[in-house]
Amino acid sequence: MIVWAALLMCHCCLCLDGAAEENSGLERIEKCGTRCSKGLHCKTKPNNWFPPPCQDPAEGLNPSSVFQNISLSTVMSCEGRQKCSLRLRIKTTLQLTESIHGLSICTSTAGMMVNCQMFTFKRASRERMSGMQVIVENDCTDISPSQYVQVTVKTVPNYCDVTWKGTYNAPECTNEDLRNHVPECITGRLSYDVNPERKELSVTVSNMLEDHDYHLRLCHKDFICVGIGANTLIKKGEPVKSATFPYSRPLPCLCIEGWSTVMDAPRVQVCPFKDRLEDLWSGINFDPLEETLSWKPACPVTAVVGLCQKRDDGFCVDFPHASQNVSREKISFSKVDPHPQMCMKFTAGSHSWIRCPFVNARFQAWEMIVTRQQGQEDIEMLSQVTATFSVGLCARSEGSTVCDTHTMHVTKHKAVGLNLTGELCNSCLKVKRLDVTFSATVIHCLEQSNQSSILRAIPSSRASWDLSWVVVPAGVCLSGIIINTLLLHVLLTVYQRRKQKRNGGCISGKQTDPDCVVPVLQTQPVLHGRVLIPDSPQCGNTEKANLISD
């Protein structure tokens, strides 16, 4: 157990060493090789493809007594500023004994053959330094960025169970030193300026891979960055290496991607709007036939989406059992009443955003129509769909609210009056649609007055338009008729008096002359201009009255 604990601690130290290299510059070497402690003569030999079986160790030989310390690290060998490669340095400290003639070091990586090297000590030097701690260091193992390497160290000859094993993670391309000098890590550097008014991104490239052109594009980042629009090629000989891209929406997954024109070149992405989550909460759709409210994220996001009812004070009250987790897929809520107070709440992390898609009443399915006349309120329900409602009249009583609730069925496009009467001052009407899963509760409070307010029933056949549109035109027409009648009466009176004076006919209404008779059946209206005048009475010479001209 002590041996395994020691190995585990050593392995942890190696992982920490690899992580530390991520944040520091790597050591440079001009040439790889093997180095041993002063006075110990080492010789490198090719390892046997078919090594002999292990031998029983001499007394006292075990991994902890032989291998005092083994460290793994990365060094860099360079032939030019951007032509560097990585090497694995294996530094072994061991307790030398007469039975140990050398070391065997093997490395293996995924998908590659095992690579082994053997380092032997000359007899004279090992006998002279027997019982001492010696160091053997080798840095000729090629590795790649981010590579996972397994290392095995054995003694020569190979003693059974006297073995050290460890693993090592090579530095990643996020290491600044690698990004500047190792070709497979050189991505170029992208800087940008945003013009929100013109919706443009101006991109500049620096530290490109030498002697190669460079690709630029916009993309939507997910598992991979999916390109949108055409690529822009920046030539290696251009003095100004920049390009401008238009964009439509400042989404958090909208990124600028760049890479060199080489096979399997690494790519770099920068996302100018990565913190603009509020731009994701748009694109809410509603199907009025299915009464389904849906939304699909334009970018991958970890959020919770729910429904809530927005109150007059701006607070949105969550509906129970109306929350869904979202990342990439479309979410939907079925049987939703499209009321202006029905909203969607988006929560990401500790922040929430409210969006109310029906606030403009575009899809509103029903409404309460309130008319006021002479201190009374007339209320009726009008629905665009056949629906069932819960209607309650609520009043405050000794600090609590008591509601008298009943169910009402409303037929499509037919207004229904609310048959509620009584003392309604300081009372409120509470209405909720029942034939859907999610619906807003609408409260309408009646006006306060010193007298009793009567909430009268309105016949269902009555139209929903205001009576003033009928009363006002009817009054105007009636006034015109009265004025025309008075004018006609005045003109007729004047005409009759002039006629009597001119002809000496009947003057007094009391005259009993038998020849002065007005035959009613013979009276005929005569039209001239715009005034109707009957024939004159047959008095005296029995002449007919002339038509009065305008």
Disulfide bonds with the S-S distance in Angstrom:
Cys32-Cys140 2.37
Cys36-Cys42 1.43
Cys54-Cys160 1.88
Cys78-Cys84 1.97
Cys106-Cys116 1.97
Cys173-Cys185 1.93
Cys219-Cys225 1.90
Cys253-Cys299 1.83
Cys255-Cys271 1.92
Cys308-Cys316 1.99
Cys343-Cys356 1.96
Cys394-Cys403 1.97
Cys428-Cys445 1.99
Cys506-Cys516 1.70
